[in-house]
Amino acid sequence: MASFQDILSGVANSLLLGGQPAAEFSQSYRCYSIAHANESLHCLESGDKICLPSSALNALAQRHVQYPMLFEISNLQNPSQKMYCGVMEFSAREGIAYVPHWLMKNIGITDGALVLLRNVTLPKGTFIQLCPHDSKFTMLSDPRVILEKKLRGYSCMTKGSTIAIQYSGFTYLLDVMDVKPADAVSIIEADVEVDFAPPRDAPSSPPPEPVPDSSELVWSPSTEEKNELPSSTNQSQYFSKLGRGHRLSERLAGASDSTENPSPDGKSDEATEERTRIVEDRGQFRYVYELDRSSNRRRLIRRVPLPKTSAFGGKGYSLSKMQ
């Protein structure tokens, strides 16, 4: 629904034109980049405002075009290539329009090409999503604040275009990924939410590893492993070949005291396996026990006195004697 101010503006235009609606402004111009204009206009490269001849101002005034003046600029050779822009002043030479170079690249033209200019009315924008070409832009001190200041030189945002932001001697390019509520909006005196998409040169994140199914986590032996496993009939023979374990509380005697040496024919003695020597040092003696595994009892075999050692038995020296 149109606002009250729009209704009044339409009534005023109708009265000024004798009840006729305002005529559309449509004019072709020879386009040149801002570098061909006066040096005072070089600042226009940091925005979307153009410079038109004074005759354009007279034609717009006669048609009672509403402010702010917004235009659709299109390539006469390819009308589908178009963008939207504003106007800064009317001081260009007759028949010439000075346009920012980045805007000319968006519509695919070079210096001297013909463009068609038509006045339009765009809705106020509420949302803009931008994608920087270089990740260095996101590494600035505060890119949102910098962008907010630089967007003051812009009048419109067109979806699918690429804008240029100049800061600290560098030119940063940003793609306009999305705008709302339309594909082209006005950002003059508008409360716009700005969102950043990941930079184009950012490394793509690797795809997440697939989560294995719970059935894949269950172990099932292969054919070779099944062949190595013992059958139910000879499991006792299989595990007997794996050897015998020991508890940490047991202290096995040395090789001289051990009775677990195999016999010359390579077979272990069953009587030897049932008994184990245990050595313990307590006080000034070494006690040798024989452990009976069948009854889990141990029997003292012998007690041997430990060799006497004198603590701090080394030779001492005095600094006075060494001098």
C-alpha positions in Angstrom: 0.0 0.0 0.0 1.3 3.4 -0.9 2.3 5.8 1.9 0.6 9.1 2.5 3.6 11.0 1.2 3.6 9.0 -2.0 0.0 9.8 -2.6 0.6 13.6 -2.0 3.6 13.5 -4.3 1.5 11.8 -7.0 -1.3 14.3 -6.7 1.2 17.2 -6.9 2.8 15.8 -10.0 -0.5 15.3 -11.6 -1.6 18.9 -10.9 1.8 20.3 -12.2 1.4 18.3 -15.4 -2.2 19.2 -15.9 -3.5 15.9 -14.6 -1.1 13.9 -16.7 1.3 11.4 -15.0 5.0 12.3 -14.9 6.8 11.4 -18.2 9.7 8.9 -18.0 13.2 10.2 -18.5 15.1 8.0 -21.1 18.2 9.2 -22.8 21.3 7.6 -24.3 24.8 8.9 -23.6 28.4 8.2 -24.6 29.9 6.6 -21.5 33.4 7.3 -20.1 35.1 6.4 -16.8 35.6 8.8 -14.0 39.3 9.0 -14.9 38.4 11.2 -17.9 36.5 13.7 -15.8 37.9 16.5 -13.7 40.1 15.5 -10.7 37.4 16.8 -8.3 35.1 13.9 -9.5 37.7 11.1 -9.0 36.1 10.4 -5.6 33.0 9.0 -7.4 35.0 5.8 -8.1 34.2 4.9 -4.5 30.4 4.7 -5.1 27.7 4.3 -7.7 27.0 8.0 -8.5 27.5 9.3 -12.0 27.9 12.7 -13.6 25.5 13.9 -16.3 25.4 17.0 -18.5 23.3 20.0 -17.5 20.7 19.3 -20.2 19.7 16.1 -18.2 18.9 18.2 -15.2 16.6 20.4 -17.3 14.8 17.4 -18.7 14.4 15.8 -15.3 13.0 19.0 -13.8 10.4 19.3 -16.6 9.3 15.7 -15.8 9.1 16.4 -12.1 11.2 13.3 -11.2 11.1 12.5 -7.5 14.1 12.7 -5.3 16.4 10.9 -4.8 17.0 10.6 -8.5 17.8 6.9 -9.3 18.5 5.5 -12.8 18.7 2.3 -14.6 21.9 2.2 -16.7 22.0 -0.5 -19.4 24.3 -1.5 -22.3 22.7 -0.6 -25.6 24.4 -3.5 -27.3 23.1 -5.9 -24.6 20.1 -4.5 -22.7 20.1 -7.4 -20.3 23.3 -6.1 -18.7 22.1 -3.4 -16.5 22.6 -1.8 -13.1 21.1 0.9 -10.9 22.8 4.1 -9.8 22.4 7.6 -8.5 23.7 11.0 -9.8 26.1 13.4 -8.1 26.1 16.5 -10.3 25.3 17.7 -13.8 28.6 19.2 -15.0 29.6 16.7 -17.7 30.0 17.7 -21.4 27.0 17.5 -23.5 26.1 13.9 -24.6 28.6 12.3 -22.2 28.1 10.5 -18.9 31.0 9.9 -16.5 30.5 6.5 -14.8 32.7 4.6 -12.2 34.9 2.1 -13.9 33.7 -0.9 -11.7 30.1 -0.1 -12.8 31.1 -0.1 -16.4 32.7 -3.6 -16.0 29.4 -4.9 -14.5 27.4 -4.0 -17.6 30.2 -5.0 -20.0 31.2 -1.7 -21.6 34.3 0.3 -22.2 35.1 4.0 -22.7 33.1 5.4 -25.6 30.3 2.9 -25.5 26.6 3.9 -25.6 24.4 3.4 -22.6 20.7 4.0 -22.0 19.7 5.9 -18.9 16.2 5.7 -17.5 14.8 7.1 -14.2 13.3 4.5 -11.8 11.9 4.3 -8.3 13.3 1.5 -6.1 12.1 0.1 -2.8 14.2 0.7 0.3 16.4 -2.2 1.1 16.2 -4.2 4.3 18.9 -6.9 3.8 22.1 -7.2 1.9 24.5 -10.1 1.7 28.0 -9.4 0.5 30.9 -11.8 -0.4 34.4 -10.4 -0.4 36.7 -11.5 -3.2 39.8 -11.3 -0.8 39.8 -12.6 2.7 42.1 -9.6 3.6 38.9 -7.5 3.8 37.6 -9.6 6.7 40.9 -9.2 8.5 40.6 -5.4 8.7 40.2 -3.8 12.2 36.4 -3.5 11.9 35.1 -4.4 8.4 31.5 -3.7 9.3 32.2 -0.1 10.4 34.4 0.5 7.3 31.7 -0.9 5.0 29.1 1.3 6.7 31.1 4.4 6.0 31.9 3.4 2.4 28.3 2.5 1.6 27.4 6.2 2.1 28.7 6.8 -1.4 26.2 4.3 -2.8 22.6 4.8 -3.7 21.5 1.4 -4.9 22.3 -2.3 -4.5 21.8 -4.7 -7.4 21.7 -8.5 -6.9 24.4 -10.2 -8.9 26.7 -7.2 -9.2 30.1 -6.5 -7.9 30.9 -3.3 -6.0 34.3 -1.8 -5.1 35.4 -0.5 -1.7 38.5 1.6 -1.5 40.3 1.7 1.8 43.9 2.5 2.8 45.1 2.5 -0.8 43.6 -0.8 -1.7 40.4 -1.6 -3.7 38.3 -4.5 -2.3 35.7 -6.1 -4.5 32.6 -7.6 -3.0 29.9 -9.6 -4.8 26.2 -8.7 -4.0 24.9 -12.1 -3.3 21.4 -11.2 -2.2 19.2 -8.1 -1.5 15.7 -7.7 -0.1 12.9 -7.0 -0.7 13.7 -6.9 -4.4 16.6 -7.7 -6.8 17.4 -3.9 -6.8 16.9 -1.7 -3.8 17.7 1.8 -2.6 19.9 2.2 0.5 19.5 6.0 0.9 18.2 6.6 4.4 17.4 3.0 4.8 17.9 0.7 7.8 19.7 -2.2 6.1 21.0 -5.4 7.7 24.3 -6.4 6.2 25.6 -10.0 6.2 28.9 -11.4 5.0 29.3 -14.6 3.1 32.7 -16.5 3.3 35.3 -14.9 1.1 35.8 -16.4 -2.4 39.5 -17.2 -1.7 38.7 -18.9 1.6 39.7 -22.6 1.6 36.7 -24.9 1.3 36.2 -27.0 4.5 36.6 -30.8 3.9 33.5 -32.8 3.8 32.6 -34.5 7.2 33.6 -38.1 7.6 30.7 -40.5 7.3 29.5 -41.9 10.6 29.8 -45.8 10.5 26.7 -47.8 11.0 26.4 -49.5 14.3 26.4 -52.9 12.6 29.8 -52.1 11.1 31.3 -51.7 14.6 30.6 -55.3 15.5 33.7 -57.5 15.0 33.3 -60.6 12.9 36.4 -62.9 12.2 37.6 -63.3 8.7 38.0 -66.7 7.0 41.7 -66.9 7.9 41.1 -65.9 11.5 38.4 -68.5 11.8 40.9 -71.1 10.7 43.4 -70.0 13.3 40.8 -70.3 16.2 40.7 -73.6 18.0 37.8 -75.9 17.9 35.7 -76.6 21.1 37.4 -80.1 21.4 41.0 -79.0 21.5 40.7 -75.5 23.2 42.6 -76.8 26.3 45.5 -77.9 24.2 45.5 -74.6 22.3 45.6 -72.4 25.4 48.2 -74.6 27.1 50.6 -73.7 24.4 50.2 -70.0 25.0 52.3 -70.3 28.3 51.6 -69.5 31.9 50.9 -66.1 33.5 52.3 -64.7 36.8 50.8 -62.4 39.4 52.6 -59.1 40.2 52.8 -60.1 43.9 55.1 -63.0 43.1 58.8 -62.4 42.8 60.4 -65.1 40.6 63.9 -66.4 41.5 66.8 -65.9 39.1 67.8 -68.3 36.4 69.9 -70.3 38.8 67.0 -70.8 41.3 64.3 -71.4 38.7 63.0 -74.9 38.2 61.1 -74.0 35.1 63.9 -74.8 32.6 62.6 -77.2 29.9 63.9 -80.7 29.7 66.5 -81.6 27.0 63.8 -83.0 24.8 62.0 -79.6 24.7 59.0 -80.7 26.9 58.2 -79.0 30.1 58.1 -81.1 33.3 54.6 -81.2 34.8 56.0 -81.6 38.4 58.2 -78.5 37.9 55.3 -76.4 36.6 53.3 -77.1 39.8 56.1 -75.6 42.0 57.7 -72.2 41.8 60.6 -70.7 43.7 60.0 -67.3 45.5 62.8 -65.2 46.9 62.2 -62.4 49.5 64.8 -60.1 51.2 63.8 -59.2 54.7 66.2 -57.5 57.1 69.7 -59.1 56.9 68.5 -62.4 55.3 67.3 -63.7 52.0 64.5 -66.2 52.2 63.8 -68.8 49.5 60.4 -70.4 49.4 58.8 -73.1 47.2 55.3 -72.4 46.2 52.9 -75.3 45.7 50.4 -74.2 43.0 48.0 -77.0 43.8 47.5 -75.9 47.4 48.7 -72.3 46.9 51.1 -72.8 49.9 54.7 -72.0 50.2 57.5 -73.8 52.1 60.8 -72.3 53.4 63.7 -74.0 51.7 66.6 -72.0 53.0 67.6 -68.8 54.6 70.8 -67.1 53.4 72.4 -64.1 55.1 72.8 -61.0 52.9 76.3 -59.5 52.3 77.1 -56.8 54.8 77.4 -53.3 53.5 78.4 -50.2 55.4 76.5 -47.0 54.7 78.6 -43.9 53.8 81.7 -46.1 53.5 83.4 -43.8 51.0 86.5 -41.7 51.5 86.0 -38.1 52.4 88.1 -35.0 51.6 88.5 -31.7 53.3 88.9 -28.4 51.3 91.6 -27.4 53.7 93.7 -30.5 52.9 93.2 -30.1 49.2 94.8 -26.6 49.2 
